[in-house]
């Protein structure tokens, strides 16, 4: 999906604001001699922005609007090192609430819903984003924040909360607690709005059936407003994103080139109207793809797939970019094999080789399964792996998810 003329004009307006303010990116653009772009091709040659840059601009280097226009800051919780500070104008706060309201509406949530918000309030963008969007929608909010499960369940029953806003792990914990206490019939939840992270279908089904609710994936990151820049609709065919506020590209994380619609890669986002801290071509390191075509809901906003992982997980095999989630998805389509697997990549006789270990019971023909899995990987991803089928229980159980992929190419060198 190429950038259109209206979006291009908005980008130029933001470039001018950045340069005029002389803020962190304004200086970078000035130094590179960039004052505007006149085509999609020129846009695709603009330098990327990175989280590292945002840290370098600490504390207020990103501030692009005059201070009397700034009403708030948010900060992303860096696990290591300097945090990132994002300043917001009143218009930014309002635009964000507008996008979030649209998310609720896309999920079929109305001003008669009671929205139970469990993400945290404070420096980060989670709780307050859910809150402002719900207020703009006109719904009653129950601003819980995280933790204190007893209180959560008490309020959920007394207030008859109809929408749960949560991370997937907290939604699972609440599901289990509700079942343990046998209070399912006192819970009035109908829908869940769940912060998009990579979560398994198994977990999703567990929450949906345990609570008897429909689930919606919501997307966003602090650097770009916060959660609420996209959400799945009832057809669950990916997440619609608001292309009147953001321009979204998918790039090959290795080459930095944009990839055709439908192909997997890294999400890169440009804010089209943000004042406090506009970002041009910000690399999110989230993996997804643009879903071509129209959604059956007919809403007209473009879609990306649910987040498939992070670019750090990417493997390059025989010149093809592969993500563990793609293999996992293929393996998940075979009912004959268990959920455990291991991927080993090695370099033999001048060639990259991927071996996939899967487990099955004695009820199935090992060779038949190996052949079918290899064929499916070949047809979906484009190369043939060596598939080894073992008895259930043979693969190590205590391994963390990331350790399921072992790249032996680097050990050999
Ligand atoms: Zn839709």
Boltz pocket constraint, residues with backbone or C-beta under 6 A from the ligand:
constraints:
  - pocket:
      binder: B
      contacts: [[A, 233], [A, 234], [A, 235], [A, 240], [A, 295], [A, 296], [A, 297], [A, 298], [A, 299]]
      max_distance: 6.0
